């Protein structure tokens, strides 16, 4: 389940956690965010994305995913 989440989130480009530092547990209201600038239009076309892990994720699992995605 953790590998699936990391793989899925990696494809969205989000890498910035809302909580710093990432501890042993991350609350459900925390999120990951990212920003993508179009290579042809630069900062005139920017896509911002955020991801939250809600539902059956434990705070410890959420922390593991956040660390893996943010490479922290």
PyMOL CGO cylinders between C-alpha atoms (Angstrom):
from pymol import cmd
from pymol.cgo import CYLINDER

trace = [
    CYLINDER, 0.00, 0.00, 0.00, 2.84, 2.42, 0.82, 0.3, 1, 1, 1, 1, 1, 1,
    CYLINDER, 2.84, 2.42, 0.82, 4.66, 1.70, -2.45, 0.3, 1, 1, 1, 1, 1, 1,
    CYLINDER, 4.66, 1.70, -2.45, 1.42, 2.28, -4.40, 0.3, 1, 1, 1, 1, 1, 1,
    CYLINDER, 1.42, 2.28, -4.40, 0.88, 5.64, -2.69, 0.3, 1, 1, 1, 1, 1, 1,
    CYLINDER, 0.88, 5.64, -2.69, 4.45, 6.79, -3.29, 0.3, 1, 1, 1, 1, 1, 1,
    CYLINDER, 4.45, 6.79, -3.29, 4.29, 5.75, -6.96, 0.3, 1, 1, 1, 1, 1, 1,
    CYLINDER, 4.29, 5.75, -6.96, 0.92, 7.41, -7.49, 0.3, 1, 1, 1, 1, 1, 1,
    CYLINDER, 0.92, 7.41, -7.49, 1.93, 10.64, -5.74, 0.3, 1, 1, 1, 1, 1, 1,
    CYLINDER, 1.93, 10.64, -5.74, 5.29, 10.78, -7.53, 0.3, 1, 1, 1, 1, 1, 1,
    CYLINDER, 5.29, 10.78, -7.53, 3.41, 11.02, -10.84, 0.3, 1, 1, 1, 1, 1, 1,
    CYLINDER, 3.41, 11.02, -10.84, 1.66, 14.20, -9.66, 0.3, 1, 1, 1, 1, 1, 1,
    CYLINDER, 1.66, 14.20, -9.66, 4.90, 16.06, -8.99, 0.3, 1, 1, 1, 1, 1, 1,
    CYLINDER, 4.90, 16.06, -8.99, 4.13, 16.99, -5.39, 0.3, 1, 1, 1, 1, 1, 1,
    CYLINDER, 4.13, 16.99, -5.39, 7.15, 17.03, -3.10, 0.3, 1, 1, 1, 1, 1, 1,
    CYLINDER, 7.15, 17.03, -3.10, 6.60, 19.74, -0.47, 0.3, 1, 1, 1, 1, 1, 1,
    CYLINDER, 6.60, 19.74, -0.47, 5.06, 18.59, 2.83, 0.3, 1, 1, 1, 1, 1, 1,
    CYLINDER, 5.06, 18.59, 2.83, 2.89, 21.03, 4.80, 0.3, 1, 1, 1, 1, 1, 1,
    CYLINDER, 2.89, 21.03, 4.80, 4.54, 19.89, 8.04, 0.3, 1, 1, 1, 1, 1, 1,
    CYLINDER, 4.54, 19.89, 8.04, 8.25, 20.42, 8.75, 0.3, 1, 1, 1, 1, 1, 1,
    CYLINDER, 8.25, 20.42, 8.75, 10.03, 18.42, 9.93, 0.3, 1, 1, 1, 1, 1, 1,
    CYLINDER, 10.03, 18.42, 9.93, 8.21, 15.21, 9.14, 0.3, 1, 1, 1, 1, 1, 1,
    CYLINDER, 8.21, 15.21, 9.14, 8.05, 13.36, 12.44, 0.3, 1, 1, 1, 1, 1, 1,
    CYLINDER, 8.05, 13.36, 12.44, 7.04, 9.82, 13.29, 0.3, 1, 1, 1, 1, 1, 1,
    CYLINDER, 7.04, 9.82, 13.29, 3.37, 10.66, 12.69, 0.3, 1, 1, 1, 1, 1, 1,
    CYLINDER, 3.37, 10.66, 12.69, 1.59, 13.01, 10.27, 0.3, 1, 1, 1, 1, 1, 1,
    CYLINDER, 1.59, 13.01, 10.27, -2.00, 14.11, 10.99, 0.3, 1, 1, 1, 1, 1, 1,
    CYLINDER, -2.00, 14.11, 10.99, -4.76, 13.55, 8.43, 0.3, 1, 1, 1, 1, 1, 1,
    CYLINDER, -4.76, 13.55, 8.43, -5.14, 17.29, 7.75, 0.3, 1, 1, 1, 1, 1, 1,
    CYLINDER, -5.14, 17.29, 7.75, -1.52, 17.58, 6.47, 0.3, 1, 1, 1, 1, 1, 1,
    CYLINDER, -1.52, 17.58, 6.47, -0.84, 17.69, 2.74, 0.3, 1, 1, 1, 1, 1, 1,
    CYLINDER, -0.84, 17.69, 2.74, 1.85, 17.55, 0.07, 0.3, 1, 1, 1, 1, 1, 1,
    CYLINDER, 1.85, 17.55, 0.07, 1.99, 20.21, -2.61, 0.3, 1, 1, 1, 1, 1, 1,
    CYLINDER, 1.99, 20.21, -2.61, 3.82, 20.87, -5.82, 0.3, 1, 1, 1, 1, 1, 1,
    CYLINDER, 3.82, 20.87, -5.82, 4.14, 23.34, -8.66, 0.3, 1, 1, 1, 1, 1, 1,
    CYLINDER, 4.14, 23.34, -8.66, 4.72, 22.63, -12.33, 0.3, 1, 1, 1, 1, 1, 1,
    CYLINDER, 4.72, 22.63, -12.33, 5.74, 25.28, -14.83, 0.3, 1, 1, 1, 1, 1, 1,
    CYLINDER, 5.74, 25.28, -14.83, 4.96, 24.51, -18.45, 0.3, 1, 1, 1, 1, 1, 1,
    CYLINDER, 4.96, 24.51, -18.45, 8.30, 24.11, -20.27, 0.3, 1, 1, 1, 1, 1, 1,
    CYLINDER, 8.30, 24.11, -20.27, 7.05, 26.13, -23.25, 0.3, 1, 1, 1, 1, 1, 1,
    CYLINDER, 7.05, 26.13, -23.25, 5.10, 28.86, -21.48, 0.3, 1, 1, 1, 1, 1, 1,
    CYLINDER, 5.10, 28.86, -21.48, 7.17, 29.16, -18.29, 0.3, 1, 1, 1, 1, 1, 1,
    CYLINDER, 7.17, 29.16, -18.29, 5.57, 30.83, -15.31, 0.3, 1, 1, 1, 1, 1, 1,
    CYLINDER, 5.57, 30.83, -15.31, 2.69, 32.14, -17.42, 0.3, 1, 1, 1, 1, 1, 1,
    CYLINDER, 2.69, 32.14, -17.42, 1.18, 28.64, -17.22, 0.3, 1, 1, 1, 1, 1, 1,
    CYLINDER, 1.18, 28.64, -17.22, 1.64, 27.09, -13.79, 0.3, 1, 1, 1, 1, 1, 1,
    CYLINDER, 1.64, 27.09, -13.79, -0.20, 24.10, -12.37, 0.3, 1, 1, 1, 1, 1, 1,
    CYLINDER, -0.20, 24.10, -12.37, -0.37, 23.75, -8.61, 0.3, 1, 1, 1, 1, 1, 1,
    CYLINDER, -0.37, 23.75, -8.61, -1.34, 20.42, -7.07, 0.3, 1, 1, 1, 1, 1, 1,
    CYLINDER, -1.34, 20.42, -7.07, -1.90, 19.17, -3.54, 0.3, 1, 1, 1, 1, 1, 1,
    CYLINDER, -1.90, 19.17, -3.54, -2.43, 15.68, -2.16, 0.3, 1, 1, 1, 1, 1, 1,
    CYLINDER, -2.43, 15.68, -2.16, -3.83, 14.51, 1.18, 0.3, 1, 1, 1, 1, 1, 1,
    CYLINDER, -3.83, 14.51, 1.18, -3.90, 10.95, 2.49, 0.3, 1, 1, 1, 1, 1, 1,
    CYLINDER, -3.90, 10.95, 2.49, -7.26, 10.47, 4.17, 0.3, 1, 1, 1, 1, 1, 1,
    CYLINDER, -7.26, 10.47, 4.17, -9.25, 7.46, 5.24, 0.3, 1, 1, 1, 1, 1, 1,
    CYLINDER, -9.25, 7.46, 5.24, -7.59, 4.29, 6.51, 0.3, 1, 1, 1, 1, 1, 1,
    CYLINDER, -7.59, 4.29, 6.51, -4.05, 5.67, 6.63, 0.3, 1, 1, 1, 1, 1, 1,
    CYLINDER, -4.05, 5.67, 6.63, -2.45, 5.64, 10.06, 0.3, 1, 1, 1, 1, 1, 1,
    CYLINDER, -2.45, 5.64, 10.06, -0.42, 8.70, 11.08, 0.3, 1, 1, 1, 1, 1, 1,
    CYLINDER, -0.42, 8.70, 11.08, 2.73, 6.55, 10.92, 0.3, 1, 1, 1, 1, 1, 1,
    CYLINDER, 2.73, 6.55, 10.92, 1.94, 5.32, 7.37, 0.3, 1, 1, 1, 1, 1, 1,
    CYLINDER, 1.94, 5.32, 7.37, 1.24, 8.88, 6.30, 0.3, 1, 1, 1, 1, 1, 1,
    CYLINDER, 1.24, 8.88, 6.30, 4.64, 9.95, 7.68, 0.3, 1, 1, 1, 1, 1, 1,
    CYLINDER, 4.64, 9.95, 7.68, 6.36, 7.13, 5.76, 0.3, 1, 1, 1, 1, 1, 1,
    CYLINDER, 6.36, 7.13, 5.76, 4.72, 8.25, 2.51, 0.3, 1, 1, 1, 1, 1, 1,
    CYLINDER, 4.72, 8.25, 2.51, 5.50, 11.93, 3.14, 0.3, 1, 1, 1, 1, 1, 1,
    CYLINDER, 5.50, 11.93, 3.14, 9.17, 11.11, 3.81, 0.3, 1, 1, 1, 1, 1, 1,
    CYLINDER, 9.17, 11.11, 3.81, 9.44, 8.95, 0.68, 0.3, 1, 1, 1, 1, 1, 1,
    CYLINDER, 9.44, 8.95, 0.68, 7.77, 11.50, -1.60, 0.3, 1, 1, 1, 1, 1, 1,
    CYLINDER, 7.77, 11.50, -1.60, 9.61, 14.54, -0.24, 0.3, 1, 1, 1, 1, 1, 1,
    CYLINDER, 9.61, 14.54, -0.24, 12.90, 12.65, 0.00, 0.3, 1, 1, 1, 1, 1, 1,
    CYLINDER, 12.90, 12.65, 0.00, 13.31, 14.09, 3.50, 0.3, 1, 1, 1, 1, 1, 1,
]
cmd.load_cgo(trace, "trace")
